[in-house]
Amino acid sequence: MRQILIVKFLQSRVCIGYRGGVIMIAMEQRLREVLSRRQKQRIIDAKLVPSAVLVPIYYKQGQYHILFTRRTERVREHKGQISFPGGAFQEGDETLIDTALRECAEEIGLMAEGVEVVGELDDTVTETSSYIISPFVGLIPWPYQFKVDGWETEEIIEVPISALMGKDCLRQETEIIGSRAVTSYFYHYQGRVIWGATARILHQFLDIFAQVMGD
């Protein structure tokens, strides 16, 4: 059954016309290769809670997009913030990939069989709470029947990667947190601001994506 789902997933990636499909497959293969070659920076700290997010990438209307979520005001932490789908490691999760995929299913109805995980980004620590975030990059099909849970997630936000890489999108600041100088990133898109740990993860992914597109 899983093999059938994988075949259907791959078919969904090449049905946008032969040339477009070939370009997509080539780009995505380069992305896998670049991610596999890099040395992931891991953070191990028993005082912090392990967690994971998915950076969902998909091809829509001739360009790649990233899917973000906006958290509700009901959640205990990071109220109203724009984030990637994900959450804390729980009993029953065998790996942090399982954590990211489980949270995607719970928050936005994106099932594990709809995701092809192609690599990892560096761990990062939330500055206002006590989490280590392990980000995973995943290719997902489009269109997809998402289902926002309404409790943790208020809405899904789709952003073209080209917009995030625009020269007027990013603002960068250096802040002193404790005794450390920390670079903070702020991505602006249609009146929304992506900041904090999500922006740090996004910044690293965009650097890698630019490398992939330049290969």
Stockholm file with secondary structure:
# STOCKHOLM 1.0

chainA/1-215         MRQILIVKFLQSRVCIGYRGGVIMIAMEQRLREVLSRRQKQRIIDAKLVPSAVLVPIYYKQGQYHILFTRRTERVREHKGQISFPGGAFQEGDETLIDTALRECAEEIGLMAEGVEVVGELDDTVTETSSYIISPFVGLIPWPYQFKVDGWETEEIIEVPISALMGKDCLRQETEIIGSRAVTSYFYHYQGRVIWGATARILHQFLDIFAQVMGD
#=GR chainA/1-215 SS CHHHHHHHHHHHTSCSCHHHHHHHHHHHHHHHHHHHHSCCCCCCCTTSEEEEEEEEEEEETTEEEEEEEEECSSSSSSTTCEECSEEECCTTCSSHHHHHHHHHHHHHCCCGGGCEEEEECCCEECSSSCEEEEEEEEECCSSCCCCCCSSSEEEEEEEEHHHHTSTTTEEEEEEEETTEEEEEEEEEETTEEECHHHHHHHHHHHHHHHHHHHC
#=GC SS_cons         CHHHHHHHHHHHTSCSCHHHHHHHHHHHHHHHHHHHHSCCCCCCCTTSEEEEEEEEEEEETTEEEEEEEEECSSSSSSTTCEECSEEECCTTCSSHHHHHHHHHHHHHCCCGGGCEEEEECCCEECSSSCEEEEEEEEECCSSCCCCCCSSSEEEEEEEEHHHHTSTTTEEEEEEEETTEEEEEEEEEETTEEECHHHHHHHHHHHHHHHHHHHC
//
